[in-house]
């Protein structure tokens, strides 16, 4: 039984009408929270299925493969800081997130440069290493100028554990914010008579984890303000500023993009004011086309 069916069947058993469950339940997403193995206390990695990857430090790369670089016109090549690597075979499964069954995913991002670049994709990279690929442990970071990296080039190294965490949009926990959502979302939500009952049930089925994570896979993209998520930013870019009814078109395009794209990985950077966000289309994730991942770095202050 998947998470949506678990919510639906339990809610109906408790007398909540099926149509109310279906209207609200459509917003349920399932994420994988990847955390420092010590975040939840001693032996937390073992309690959550063992170590699933490495945060920071130096990665293992395919034999004969160079470290990912960005080519900067007039300035040469900039090595991209390594964020984390994940062992896909050890990750838990999450509904709606079709990660590879095996192999490794590596994430690289030069966030200071990505944020201000005309095309930030040059400063971000997702590397999929299929299972069975010969790899070597990188012993030394590539040559680089520390002045180019305000937060430092190497992140502190730690083991990572993972847990599955169902998610709902922000308005689900704070219904007063629903009035600030788009007309499209409000229409989809409809009658909120059973919202409190569903919120209580949701927290009963999946008690909230309050300690956060180092990386978030799947779920919802992080917001800078109410409704201002990564997909909203993509919609803003794609709709001309002089078209009639632009606000409505942006709202509709945001909803469409949220169904087409999914957050592959999101993570707070060491400076605590930048967030890395890698999004990918569902069809590209299924086809393992990680070169089509889109980076949308966020500055939070």
Backbone bond lengths (Angstrom), bond angles and torsions (degrees), N, CA, C in turn:
res aa  C-N    CA-C-N  psi(-1)  N-CA   C-N-CA  omega(-1)  CA-C   N-CA-C  phi
1 X - - - 1.463 - - 1.532 109.70 -
2 X 1.358 116.65 125.33 1.456 118.25 179.33 1.534 109.58 -80.86
3 X 1.333 115.84 175.89 1.462 120.11 -173.13 1.528 112.10 -65.71
4 X 1.327 117.43 -39.94 1.459 119.70 -179.99 1.520 110.88 -64.34
5 X 1.316 116.94 -43.33 1.461 119.97 179.26 1.523 110.84 -65.87
6 X 1.330 116.74 -35.66 1.464 119.96 176.73 1.526 110.64 -63.09
7 X 1.332 116.16 -44.62 1.461 119.98 177.72 1.521 110.62 -63.38
8 X 1.315 116.27 -45.16 1.468 120.85 -175.80 1.523 111.81 -64.04
9 X 1.331 116.38 -49.95 1.466 119.62 -176.16 1.527 111.50 -65.06
10 X 1.334 116.62 -40.80 1.464 119.61 -179.70 1.523 110.88 -67.83
11 X 1.331 116.63 -40.34 1.464 119.95 179.95 1.522 111.39 -63.98
12 X 1.319 117.02 -43.67 1.466 120.26 -179.61 1.523 110.50 -65.21
13 X 1.336 116.72 -38.16 1.466 120.17 176.47 1.527 111.43 -59.08
14 X 1.323 116.76 -29.61 1.466 121.40 -177.90 1.528 112.68 -93.71
15 X 1.316 115.66 8.97 1.455 119.21 172.98 1.505 116.09 92.14
16 X 1.314 118.26 7.33 1.465 120.61 176.69 1.526 107.99 -80.78
17 X 1.328 118.87 127.08 1.466 120.81 -177.30 1.529 112.63 -57.34
18 X 1.323 115.66 142.89 1.463 120.83 -176.98 1.518 111.82 -60.02
19 X 1.349 117.39 -38.12 1.464 118.39 -177.72 1.524 111.44 -66.58
20 X 1.350 117.23 -33.89 1.467 120.54 176.82 1.521 110.47 -68.20
21 X 1.332 116.47 -40.99 1.465 120.44 178.22 1.521 110.28 -63.27
22 X 1.328 116.56 -43.35 1.460 119.94 -176.69 1.528 111.40 -67.45
23 X 1.330 117.58 -38.94 1.465 120.39 -179.77 1.522 111.66 -64.38
24 X 1.333 116.56 -43.35 1.461 120.17 -179.54 1.524 110.73 -82.31
25 X 1.329 116.17 -37.68 1.462 120.21 -177.18 1.510 114.15 -63.08
26 X 1.342 116.76 -23.23 1.467 119.33 -179.97 1.531 112.13 -61.51
27 X 1.334 115.92 -19.63 1.461 120.08 -178.24 1.528 112.78 -87.59
28 X 1.327 117.91 -6.13 1.469 120.33 -178.16 1.530 110.34 -68.69
29 X 1.308 115.81 131.11 1.460 122.62 172.59 1.526 108.40 -128.51
30 X 1.316 115.04 156.94 1.463 119.60 -179.05 1.525 108.55 -118.87
31 X 1.315 115.88 127.30 1.462 122.42 -179.29 1.517 110.27 -115.16
32 X 1.313 115.24 161.08 1.464 122.11 169.75 1.522 106.53 -110.82
33 X 1.315 115.88 119.33 1.463 120.91 176.58 1.518 108.27 -94.20
34 X 1.324 115.61 120.15 1.461 121.87 -178.28 1.526 107.78 -108.06
35 X 1.330 115.88 122.17 1.461 121.00 -167.27 1.519 111.48 -130.64
36 X 1.319 115.00 153.62 1.460 120.32 167.28 1.517 108.55 -48.82
37 X 1.325 116.99 129.65 1.463 121.11 -172.88 1.518 112.93 -60.03
38 X 1.326 118.36 -18.95 1.464 121.29 179.71 1.528 113.07 -95.81
39 X 1.327 116.88 0.55 1.464 119.86 -174.14 1.525 112.32 -61.05
40 X 1.334 116.87 -36.20 1.461 120.29 -175.95 1.522 112.30 -102.17
41 X 1.326 116.51 17.67 1.455 119.01 175.86 1.515 112.26 104.42
42 X 1.326 114.80 178.43 1.458 121.81 -177.29 1.521 110.24 -59.88
43 X 1.324 115.65 136.50 1.462 124.09 177.00 1.528 112.32 63.99
44 X 1.342 117.61 21.49 1.461 118.95 -179.30 1.525 111.45 -65.29
45 X 1.334 117.70 -33.33 1.460 119.50 178.95 1.518 110.77 -60.56
46 X 1.337 116.86 -43.00 1.453 120.02 179.73 1.524 110.79 -65.25
47 X 1.327 116.91 -38.60 1.462 120.50 -179.92 1.521 111.67 -68.00
48 X 1.328 117.17 -24.56 1.459 120.50 -178.05 1.528 112.01 -108.33
49 X 1.315 117.73 24.47 1.456 120.15 172.65 1.507 115.58 98.04
50 X 1.333 118.38 7.77 1.455 120.70 177.00 1.515 112.66 94.36
51 X 1.319 115.06 177.42 1.466 121.56 -179.48 1.528 109.44 -72.89
52 X 1.337 116.19 130.43 1.466 120.84 -177.32 1.522 112.57 -112.18
53 X 1.329 117.53 -4.27 1.454 118.29 -179.09 1.509 112.25 174.52
54 X 1.321 113.99 -168.71 1.463 121.56 -175.67 1.516 109.96 -131.58
55 X 1.304 115.84 130.26 1.460 122.16 174.72 1.526 108.43 -99.15
56 X 1.336 117.33 126.67 1.451 120.52 176.44 1.516 113.72 67.84
57 X 1.332 115.21 -163.31 1.457 120.43 -176.98 1.516 111.17 71.27
58 X 1.321 115.98 -148.54 1.464 122.66 179.51 1.523 109.21 -117.52
59 X 1.320 118.11 138.83 1.464 121.27 -174.04 1.522 113.40 -90.61
60 X 1.310 115.24 173.15 1.459 122.89 163.46 1.526 106.95 -94.12
61 X 1.331 116.42 131.46 1.455 122.08 179.43 1.521 109.68 -119.40
62 X 1.327 118.10 154.53 1.464 119.91 176.06 1.524 111.02 -55.16
63 X 1.313 116.39 138.01 1.461 121.13 -179.62 1.530 110.00 -54.24
64 X 1.324 115.86 131.87 1.457 120.76 178.56 1.517 114.71 82.09
65 X 1.331 117.73 3.73 1.469 121.68 -179.79 1.519 109.82 -100.62
66 X 1.328 116.92 134.61 1.455 119.66 179.19 1.526 110.85 -82.83
67 X 1.296 114.92 161.63 1.462 122.19 176.29 1.534 109.11 -61.62
68 X 1.330 119.24 139.56 1.471 120.42 178.96 1.529 112.27 -61.95
69 X 1.320 115.45 136.10 1.462 122.61 -178.92 1.527 110.19 -127.18
70 X 1.322 114.95 159.08 1.464 122.09 166.16 1.517 107.49 -108.33
71 X 1.307 116.73 135.93 1.458 121.45 176.73 1.524 108.67 -93.70
72 X 1.328 116.54 115.14 1.461 122.05 -177.23 1.521 108.52 -107.50
73 X 1.308 116.33 120.05 1.456 121.30 -177.28 1.522 111.03 -57.11
74 X 1.327 115.77 124.32 1.454 121.88 177.01 1.511 114.71 82.94
75 X 1.340 117.17 -10.47 1.464 120.02 -176.74 1.524 113.11 -122.00
76 X 1.301 117.15 -5.72 1.462 119.64 177.68 1.518 113.12 92.52
77 X 1.331 114.79 -146.87 1.464 120.64 -172.32 1.528 110.32 -110.02
78 X 1.316 114.67 135.48 1.461 121.43 -179.06 1.529 108.83 -114.47
79 X 1.349 118.43 115.91 1.463 119.32 177.01 1.530 109.83 -67.05
80 X 1.320 116.99 142.05 1.459 121.67 -177.51 1.522 110.42 -92.08
81 X 1.326 118.69 128.76 1.465 120.68 178.51 1.527 111.70 -58.53
82 X 1.327 114.89 139.01 1.462 121.95 178.49 1.524 109.01 -82.54
83 X 1.325 116.03 128.82 1.465 121.18 -179.29 1.526 110.95 -94.10
84 X 1.326 116.76 -58.52 1.468 120.14 -175.31 1.515 109.76 -167.28
85 X 1.338 115.54 160.56 1.464 122.19 171.52 1.518 108.20 -127.56
86 X 1.330 115.98 144.70 1.461 121.94 -178.33 1.516 109.93 -127.73
87 X 1.324 116.14 135.87 1.458 122.79 174.70 1.524 107.36 -88.93
88 X 1.324 116.76 105.01 1.466 120.47 -172.51 1.526 112.45 -62.22
89 X 1.328 117.61 -31.90 1.461 120.38 -179.43 1.521 111.71 -66.51
90 X 1.326 117.18 -23.91 1.466 120.98 -177.44 1.528 113.09 -96.84
91 X 1.321 116.66 -10.11 1.459 119.25 179.31 1.522 110.42 -73.59
92 X 1.329 118.30 144.10 1.465 119.60 172.99 1.522 109.69 -68.38
93 X 1.302 116.82 160.29 1.461 121.46 178.02 1.533 109.47 -88.48
94 X 1.326 115.87 147.00 1.461 121.58 179.22 1.523 108.95 -133.39
95 X 1.329 116.59 132.48 1.456 121.58 179.51 1.526 110.18 -55.25
96 X 1.337 116.84 130.17 1.453 121.04 175.60 1.510 115.43 82.83
97 X 1.324 117.76 0.98 1.470 121.91 179.94 1.523 107.83 -121.58
98 X 1.321 115.84 95.98 1.462 121.29 -171.91 1.533 111.22 -89.25
99 X 1.323 115.42 68.74 1.458 120.54 177.33 1.523 110.32 -71.88
100 X 1.345 117.67 157.39 1.464 119.34 174.70 1.527 110.91 -56.89
101 X 1.318 115.83 147.22 1.467 120.04 -179.85 1.518 111.78 -74.52
102 X 1.329 116.71 -22.79 1.465 120.01 179.73 1.525 108.95 -150.61
103 X 1.329 115.73 -173.38 1.457 119.73 -174.42 1.518 111.07 81.16
104 X 1.318 116.08 -172.04 1.467 121.49 -176.73 1.521 110.78 -127.87
105 X 1.325 115.43 150.20 1.460 122.69 171.80 1.519 108.55 -116.66
106 X 1.330 116.44 128.49 1.459 122.44 178.88 1.521 108.86 -118.24
107 X 1.329 116.50 139.31 1.455 121.87 -178.02 1.526 109.83 -120.20
108 X 1.331 115.55 133.11 1.462 123.07 178.47 1.530 108.13 -129.82
109 X 1.340 116.64 140.45 1.460 119.71 178.89 1.524 110.64 -159.28
110 X 1.338 115.54 127.62 1.468 121.99 169.24 1.523 106.26 -100.25
111 X 1.333 116.41 86.64 1.465 120.10 -165.93 1.525 113.33 -68.31
112 X 1.344 118.19 -35.34 1.464 118.96 -179.02 1.522 111.07 -61.71
113 X 1.321 115.84 -38.31 1.461 120.84 -179.21 1.524 111.03 -80.37
114 X 1.333 116.68 -37.48 1.461 120.53 -179.60 1.523 111.24 -60.96
115 X 1.328 116.37 -40.46 1.463 120.55 -174.63 1.521 112.04 -61.50
116 X 1.330 117.38 -34.79 1.462 120.86 -173.83 1.530 113.08 -104.88
117 X 1.318 117.34 2.63 1.461 120.22 -176.84 1.523 111.35 -82.39
118 X 1.332 115.90 148.38 1.462 120.01 174.65 1.521 110.21 -63.81
119 X 1.323 116.44 -36.19 1.465 122.00 175.40 1.521 107.74 -130.58
120 X 1.317 116.51 96.31 1.460 119.27 -173.59 1.522 113.32 -73.83
121 X 1.335 117.83 -8.07 1.465 119.27 -178.79 1.530 111.52 -62.95
122 X 1.325 116.84 -25.12 1.463 120.25 178.69 1.525 111.03 -64.33
123 X 1.332 116.96 -24.18 1.463 121.21 -175.26 1.526 112.66 -103.33
124 X 1.314 116.94 12.19 1.467 122.04 -179.24 1.520 109.02 -134.82
125 X 1.317 115.63 145.03 1.464 119.17 -179.37 1.525 110.52 -150.75
126 X 1.324 115.59 136.54 1.462 122.27 169.73 1.519 106.79 -116.82
127 X 1.317 115.84 124.70 1.468 121.41 -177.88 1.519 108.61 -114.68
128 X 1.322 116.11 122.97 1.465 121.08 174.80 1.524 108.07 -102.35
129 X 1.323 116.03 122.39 1.465 121.58 177.74 1.523 107.55 -107.23
130 X 1.332 118.46 106.69 1.468 120.12 -178.37 1.519 111.94 -60.57
131 X 1.313 116.31 152.71 1.463 121.49 177.55 1.520 109.72 -58.50
132 X 1.315 116.77 140.83 1.455 122.03 179.40 1.507 114.54 90.84
133 X 1.335 117.67 -8.08 1.461 121.13 178.39 1.529 109.93 -71.77
134 X 1.328 116.61 132.23 1.465 120.23 177.13 1.524 109.32 -68.95
135 X 1.321 116.51 127.84 1.462 121.18 -179.49 1.523 110.25 -126.24
136 X 1.321 115.22 160.00 1.464 121.29 175.98 1.522 108.29 -130.18
137 X 1.317 115.71 146.25 1.459 120.96 177.18 1.525 109.59 -77.07
138 X 1.312 117.29 124.52 1.461 121.32 175.35 1.525 108.15 -71.33
139 X 1.309 117.08 125.15 1.466 121.58 -175.76 1.524 113.02 -95.29
140 X 1.328 116.70 -27.41 1.459 120.83 -178.97 1.526 109.17 -134.91
141 X 1.322 117.94 142.68 1.465 118.84 176.03 1.519 110.21 -65.41
142 X 1.322 118.47 154.73 1.462 120.54 178.53 1.524 110.39 -66.52
143 X 1.327 117.84 156.02 1.467 120.12 177.31 1.530 110.61 -55.74
144 X 1.328 116.52 133.43 1.456 120.09 -178.82 1.523 109.61 -158.08
145 X 1.307 115.06 159.90 1.464 122.29 177.04 1.527 107.72 -99.64
146 X 1.323 117.07 115.32 1.462 120.69 -177.76 1.529 112.39 -59.38
147 X 1.322 117.41 -24.51 1.463 120.01 -179.90 1.528 112.04 -65.27
148 X 1.336 116.29 -17.99 1.459 120.63 179.65 1.529 111.67 -82.68
149 X 1.319 117.15 -8.48 1.469 120.24 -174.18 1.527 109.30 -129.64
150 X 1.324 116.60 94.38 1.461 120.96 -176.20 1.526 111.87 -61.14
151 X 1.330 117.05 -32.18 1.468 120.86 -178.90 1.520 112.33 -92.17
152 X 1.330 116.89 5.94 1.459 120.08 -175.59 1.513 110.95 88.82
153 X 1.319 115.80 155.71 1.462 119.65 -177.28 1.520 111.84 -84.53
154 X 1.330 117.81 -41.98 1.465 121.50 -177.43 1.526 110.80 -98.88
155 X 1.317 116.39 132.25 1.458 121.81 171.82 1.525 109.27 -84.80
156 X 1.337 118.26 149.48 1.469 119.92 175.52 1.524 110.53 -58.18
157 X 1.316 116.32 139.71 1.466 120.42 -176.36 1.527 111.32 -88.19
158 X 1.329 115.81 140.14 1.462 121.41 174.68 1.519 109.41 -157.15
159 X 1.330 116.13 155.06 1.459 121.14 173.76 1.521 109.49 -76.22
160 X 1.334 115.52 154.12 1.452 121.40 -178.13 1.521 111.41 -120.18
161 X 1.313 115.81 139.10 1.460 123.29 171.38 1.529 107.64 -115.22
162 X 1.332 117.24 168.42 1.466 119.62 -175.81 1.520 111.28 -142.05
163 X 1.320 115.34 150.30 1.457 121.20 173.09 1.518 109.00 -144.84
164 X 1.327 115.92 152.91 1.458 122.08 179.77 1.521 108.95 -86.84
165 X 1.324 116.65 133.62 1.461 120.90 -176.94 1.533 110.04 -136.98
166 X 1.339 118.60 106.08 1.470 120.08 173.26 1.525 110.33 -61.20
167 X 1.337 115.76 146.38 1.463 120.60 -177.42 1.524 110.51 -133.40
168 X 1.319 115.02 152.82 1.458 122.99 171.33 1.530 107.67 -129.99
169 X 1.338 117.54 162.49 1.468 119.55 178.45 1.526 111.62 -63.26
170 X 1.326 116.20 164.52 1.453 120.86 -177.04 1.519 113.79 -58.91
171 X 1.342 117.61 -36.00 1.464 119.90 -178.34 1.528 112.06 -65.17
172 X 1.325 118.45 -19.38 1.465 120.82 -179.49 1.528 110.18 -65.90
173 X 1.323 116.77 -38.46 1.464 120.76 178.45 1.522 112.36 -86.15
174 X 1.304 117.10 -22.14 1.464 121.09 -178.79 1.529 108.23 -134.28
175 X 1.344 117.47 80.65 1.469 121.43 -173.52 1.521 114.34 -56.75
176 X 1.348 117.66 -23.31 1.462 119.43 178.78 1.523 111.20 -61.64
177 X 1.330 116.80 -24.39 1.462 120.40 179.70 1.525 112.37 -78.08
178 X 1.327 117.19 -11.29 1.460 119.62 -178.03 1.528 111.19 -60.98
179 X 1.339 116.96 -33.49 1.460 119.74 -179.07 1.526 112.03 -66.70
180 X 1.331 117.31 -18.40 1.459 120.54 178.76 1.532 112.10 -91.89
181 X 1.323 116.95 -6.06 1.457 120.25 176.95 1.527 109.76 -75.86
182 X 1.317 115.86 167.06 1.458 120.53 -178.50 1.529 110.83 -65.41
183 X 1.336 115.33 159.15 1.463 119.92 176.19 1.522 110.82 -59.46
184 X 1.332 116.18 -33.14 1.464 120.30 -179.79 1.523 110.28 -62.73
185 X 1.337 117.03 -46.58 1.464 120.96 179.95 1.521 110.36 -65.23
186 X 1.324 117.53 -44.54 1.461 120.23 -179.41 1.522 111.28 -61.25
187 X 1.317 116.99 -37.00 1.463 120.51 177.52 1.522 110.86 -66.87
188 X 1.330 116.94 -39.94 1.462 120.48 178.41 1.526 111.44 -65.56
189 X 1.321 117.14 -38.77 1.465 120.98 -179.88 1.520 110.72 -68.58
190 X 1.328 116.58 -45.07 1.457 120.40 178.53 1.519 112.90 66.51
191 X 1.326 116.13 -140.43 1.463 122.91 -177.42 1.527 109.80 -63.59
192 X 1.333 115.96 129.92 1.469 120.67 -177.90 1.528 112.70 -103.89
193 X 1.331 116.88 19.13 1.470 120.35 -174.99 1.527 112.54 -58.56
194 X 1.333 117.47 -32.67 1.468 120.58 -176.10 1.526 112.60 -106.23
195 X 1.324 115.74 12.63 1.461 119.26 -176.64 1.528 111.72 -63.02
196 X 1.316 117.48 -42.75 1.463 120.95 -179.65 1.524 110.75 -63.80
197 X 1.338 117.45 -41.26 1.465 120.78 178.35 1.524 111.00 -62.93
198 X 1.322 116.39 -41.61 1.465 119.85 -179.83 1.524 111.20 -69.53
199 X 1.321 117.14 -36.15 1.463 119.93 178.13 1.528 110.23 -65.03
200 X 1.316 116.94 -42.14 1.467 120.74 177.94 1.519 110.87 -62.42
201 X 1.333 116.53 -43.18 1.460 120.61 179.57 1.520 111.09 -65.84
202 X 1.328 116.79 -41.92 1.466 121.24 -179.99 1.525 110.49 -57.71
203 X 1.327 116.78 -46.46 1.465 120.73 -179.10 1.524 111.59 -69.33
204 X 1.326 116.42 -28.01 1.460 119.80 176.82 1.527 110.74 -71.33
205 X 1.332 116.29 -42.61 1.466 120.27 179.95 1.521 111.75 -70.08
206 X 1.323 116.21 -40.11 1.466 120.81 -175.43 1.527 108.93 -135.22
207 X 1.324 117.43 84.13 1.469 120.80 -179.52 1.526 110.94 -53.11
208 X 1.322 117.63 134.85 1.470 120.27 -176.38 1.520 112.34 -63.30
209 X 1.327 114.90 141.74 1.462 122.00 174.45 1.519 106.86 -96.44
210 X 1.303 116.90 119.03 1.467 120.77 -171.61 1.523 113.88 -98.26
211 X 1.335 116.76 -4.53 1.462 118.64 -175.46 1.522 113.08 -89.41
212 X 1.325 118.27 -3.73 1.448 120.07 177.71 1.517 113.13 73.20
213 X 1.335 115.68 -169.80 1.460 121.37 -176.95 1.517 109.46 -148.49
214 X 1.334 115.25 167.43 1.464 120.76 176.06 1.522 111.29 -87.34
215 X 1.334 116.17 -35.92 1.459 121.81 174.42 1.522 108.29 -135.72
216 X 1.334 114.66 143.52 1.459 121.25 176.26 1.529 107.50 -117.82
217 X 1.313 117.10 123.07 1.460 122.32 178.76 1.523 108.18 -109.03
218 X 1.332 117.30 128.99 1.453 119.81 -178.65 1.517 111.84 75.07
219 X 1.331 115.97 -157.74 1.455 120.55 -179.33 1.516 112.16 70.41
220 X 1.323 115.91 -146.21 1.462 122.73 -179.58 1.523 110.46 -102.80
221 X 1.329 115.76 149.17 1.460 119.11 176.06 1.525 109.23 -75.17
222 X 1.322 115.38 145.67 1.459 120.90 -177.38 1.526 110.45 -67.07
223 X 1.333 115.25 147.23 1.456 121.73 -177.98 1.526 111.15 -109.45
224 X 1.322 115.14 144.33 1.460 120.62 172.73 1.523 109.97 -84.75
225 X 1.327 116.39 -37.57 1.462 124.00 174.16 1.509 107.54 -141.39
226 X 1.319 117.40 -179.65 1.458 120.31 -178.34 1.525 109.71 -60.41
227 X 1.321 116.16 118.55 1.458 121.56 178.35 1.509 114.96 80.58
228 X 1.336 118.58 -7.65 1.465 121.25 -176.95 1.525 109.72 -92.68
229 X 1.333 115.20 70.59 1.454 120.47 178.75 1.524 109.90 -95.15
230 X 1.336 115.53 -175.20 1.461 119.77 -177.46 1.524 111.49 -62.91
231 X 1.332 116.39 -39.11 1.462 119.84 -179.11 1.531 111.48 -66.63
232 X 1.326 116.16 -34.10 1.467 119.66 175.39 1.530 110.00 -62.61
233 X 1.330 116.52 -42.26 1.455 119.87 177.60 1.519 112.31 -62.40
234 X 1.337 116.46 -39.59 1.460 120.37 177.23 1.522 110.93 -64.85
235 X 1.339 116.30 -40.71 1.461 120.20 179.02 1.524 110.89 -65.21
236 X 1.334 116.95 -41.68 1.463 121.60 178.25 1.519 110.99 -57.57
237 X 1.330 116.20 -40.20 1.464 120.75 -178.94 1.524 111.81 -69.18
238 X 1.328 116.46 -31.67 1.463 119.95 -170.66 1.527 113.98 -88.72
239 X 1.332 118.12 -16.25 1.466 121.18 -177.60 1.526 109.71 -102.46
240 X 1.327 116.34 124.49 1.466 120.74 179.91 1.526 110.46 -59.37
241 X 1.325 115.90 148.09 1.470 120.55 -174.86 1.524 113.08 -77.30
242 X 1.327 117.94 -15.60 1.462 119.43 -174.63 1.522 113.44 -105.59
243 X 1.338 117.90 12.15 1.463 119.46 -178.98 1.528 109.92 -83.89
244 X 1.332 117.51 148.69 1.471 120.16 177.02 1.531 111.07 -64.61
245 X 1.320 116.03 149.18 1.473 122.27 176.98 1.528 111.94 55.84
246 X 1.325 115.94 40.04 1.465 119.35 -174.61 1.523 112.49 -61.11
247 X 1.320 117.99 -41.94 1.467 120.05 -178.07 1.526 111.07 -58.21
248 X 1.326 115.97 -43.77 1.463 119.18 179.27 1.522 111.03 -65.42
249 X 1.326 117.14 -40.30 1.462 120.69 179.52 1.527 111.12 -64.07
250 X 1.343 116.57 -39.54 1.465 120.10 177.87 1.522 110.20 -64.71
251 X 1.334 117.58 -41.92 1.462 121.07 177.89 1.525 110.94 -59.53
252 X 1.320 116.25 -47.26 1.463 120.45 -178.38 1.521 111.07 -65.53
253 X 1.334 116.49 -39.78 1.460 119.73 179.63 1.520 111.01 -68.54
254 X 1.324 117.54 -35.41 1.465 120.80 176.69 1.521 110.70 -60.29
255 X 1.322 117.24 -46.51 1.469 121.38 179.04 1.521 110.36 -61.64
256 X 1.332 116.75 -42.06 1.466 119.69 179.59 1.527 111.10 -63.46
257 X 1.320 116.60 -44.13 1.460 120.31 -179.77 1.526 111.34 -65.35
258 X 1.332 117.27 -34.69 1.462 119.98 179.21 1.523 111.99 -66.46
259 X 1.315 117.39 -24.90 1.465 119.96 175.82 1.524 111.81 -86.39
260 X 1.331 116.89 -24.03 1.466 121.68 -176.88 1.527 112.29 -88.80
261 X 1.333 116.69 -34.70 1.459 122.53 -176.05 1.519 110.17 -110.65
262 X 1.330 115.78 158.02 1.460 121.75 177.04 1.525 108.72 -140.82
263 X 1.332 118.20 142.39 1.466 119.08 175.35 1.534 110.52 -65.66
264 X 1.317 116.31 117.20 1.461 120.07 176.39 1.520 109.93 -77.31
265 X 1.325 116.95 -43.92 1.470 121.43 177.48 1.519 108.99 -157.33
266 X 1.329 115.82 138.93 1.456 122.88 174.69 1.524 107.91 -134.44
267 X 1.333 116.42 142.61 1.463 118.81 -173.83 1.522 110.41 -159.18
268 X 1.323 114.42 144.86 1.461 121.34 174.60 1.522 108.34 -79.67
269 X 1.326 117.04 138.03 1.454 121.12 177.41 1.523 110.23 -87.42
270 X 1.324 115.69 167.57 1.460 121.23 -173.41 1.527 113.04 -60.67
271 X 1.326 117.89 -28.55 1.466 119.61 -177.99 1.525 112.71 -78.73
272 X 1.347 116.77 -5.63 1.469 123.02 176.06 1.529 113.94 67.67
273 X 1.317 119.00 5.27 1.465 120.02 178.29 1.530 112.12 -120.70
274 X 1.325 117.32 -4.01 1.456 121.77 175.62 1.524 109.44 -117.11
275 X 1.319 115.55 145.30 1.462 122.01 175.80 1.523 108.09 -126.23
276 X 1.324 115.96 127.11 1.453 120.69 174.03 1.518 109.68 -85.45
277 X 1.330 116.43 133.77 1.463 120.88 179.24 1.525 108.49 -133.35
278 X 1.319 116.55 117.33 1.454 122.60 174.96 1.526 108.30 -109.59
279 X 1.325 116.98 119.00 1.457 121.90 177.99 1.521 109.64 -113.54
280 X 1.326 116.05 152.09 1.456 121.09 -179.83 1.520 108.95 -146.84
281 X 1.320 116.43 145.79 1.465 119.73 174.85 1.530 109.62 -67.66
282 X 1.325 115.89 146.41 1.464 120.00 178.23 1.530 110.71 -55.85
283 X 1.332 117.14 -42.64 1.464 120.09 -176.88 1.528 111.18 -68.06
284 X 1.325 117.76 -34.00 1.466 120.17 177.91 1.523 110.94 -72.66
285 X 1.321 117.26 -35.68 1.459 120.09 176.34 1.521 110.23 -64.33
286 X 1.325 117.23 -43.76 1.465 120.84 179.95 1.521 111.21 -63.04
287 X 1.344 116.52 -34.28 1.465 121.26 -178.85 1.523 112.40 -90.14
288 X 1.341 117.99 2.29 1.469 123.62 179.25 1.524 112.04 62.20
289 X 1.339 116.34 35.04 1.467 120.72 177.90 1.532 108.77 -93.22
290 X 1.317 115.46 71.64 1.462 119.88 -175.44 1.525 112.59 -73.36
291 X 1.328 117.40 -13.01 1.457 120.18 175.10 1.528 111.15 -70.24
292 X 1.324 117.06 -12.02 1.462 121.32 178.38 1.527 112.34 -97.36
293 X 1.322 116.24 7.73 1.464 119.84 174.67 1.528 109.47 -62.95
294 X 1.304 116.54 142.45 1.465 120.85 179.69 1.520 109.64 -111.92
295 X 1.323 115.85 130.97 1.462 122.12 177.63 1.522 109.62 -96.44
296 X 1.346 115.86 132.77 1.464 121.88 178.20 1.530 107.86 -135.81
297 X 1.321 116.00 80.24 1.460 121.40 -177.59 1.527 110.27 -66.58
298 X 1.323 116.09 139.39 1.464 121.15 -177.08 1.526 110.20 -118.91
299 X 1.333 115.54 135.46 1.465 122.40 172.94 1.518 107.11 -103.57
300 X 1.330 117.62 126.53 1.462 120.74 -168.42 1.523 114.49 -99.24
301 X 1.327 118.20 1.69 1.472 119.08 179.90 1.523 111.27 -122.36
